[in-house]
Amino acid sequence: MLDSVIGALGGLGILDTSPEMLALFVGFGLVVGVLFGFFGMGGSFLVTPALLMLDYPAPVAVGSGMAFVFGTAVIATLKHHDLGQVDYKLGVIMITGTTIGIEAGRASVYYLESMGLAGGVISVAYVVLLGGVGAMVTRDALKGDDGDGGGVDHEAADKDLDEYEIPEVAKKIQRTVRIPPMVTLRGDVRVSAWVITAVAFATGVLSGFLGVGGGFIRMPAMIYAIGVPVPVAVGTDLFEIVFSGGLGSYLYGQGGGVDLGIVAPLLFGSALGARVGSAATAVVDSDEIKVYFGGMLLVGSIAVGIGEVGSFLGNSTLELLGLVLVIGAAVVVAFAVLYTTVTSLRVTRRQQTSAAD
């Protein structure tokens, strides 16, 4: 029995990965899982640049990143389905546009790879994307805004869908773009199917090109461009990622772009971390951590830039520094979540003891 298990693992390529790398991937997956469970996103988009800095080919880095995103999204979607926060009509329309976008993004990666430019272009895209989103999240956190850029609103499930105010920009789009067919979504939102398809295509290209679920762009897009209530945007986004991640993994896997020796340990660690992160949402105010989350994205942007410069110059020290910064930033934020959770539990226990006395 043991021999057959070992043989199966070897066939999947898991045993081909060194023990040190397996430990690294499990640990990184654990950190990413804590962030994913707490923020509903965050960390999974650090996997691809980390793999690029570990000198994996761009198709393997992107494909393995998508496979990892697929696995985490399946687990999270089941939870949101139970909460009634998935709009399947919206999801199906999104899947149509995303499918076309993923293929366009994937074709772009292989075209750039044939020219020897894929790693550099993808890294530059990550620098711009992580830097932009990180700056937005950090700004909102420092201003004390209830922005959606920092992840899931943990009180969202406690509100009725009709209590959510549709952003003005979404109202303007709904009034301006009246191209049939018009569809009615959960929360009594009526919008053109073409608006949904455009959002899906754009984020599909992002997913296929960068190897991310695209949630940190698609979720705000569903809120501000389509006008979907926050909890429905979160749940439907995860549902859509199951299909986009699955499709992307399959397409990249056909070309040998998915390395299960990377994906399996990442998912193992993430499954454990996600349970810890989800439990932390019950006792920690996400606003306390949001500024760290934004900082992590900014540091990740700088780290990818440093790693790419090191790769261009052939400087292994800079490449190592970039990798350490990427992983270190995620570790610091995950530690902040865990530390704040423990501190909050101690305060609560102390208050309960005082009340009992």
DAVENHU-V260926 format. One record per run of one state. SS is the DSSP state (A for helix, B for strand, O for the rest). FROM is the first residue (numbers start at 0). TO is the last residue. If there is no record, write none. Layout:
# DAVENHU-V260926
SS | FROM | TO
SS | FROM | TO
This chain:
# DAVENHU-V260926
O | 0 | 0
A | 1 | 11
O | 12 | 17
A | 18 | 38
O | 39 | 42
A | 43 | 52
O | 53 | 56
A | 57 | 81
O | 82 | 86
A | 87 | 113
O | 114 | 116
A | 117 | 142
O | 143 | 154
A | 155 | 157
O | 158 | 159
A | 160 | 162
O | 163 | 166
A | 167 | 175
O | 176 | 180
B | 181 | 184
O | 185 | 187
B | 188 | 191
A | 192 | 209
O | 210 | 213
A | 214 | 225
O | 226 | 228
A | 229 | 253
O | 254 | 258
A | 259 | 279
O | 280 | 284
A | 285 | 312
O | 313 | 314
A | 315 | 355
O | 356 | 356
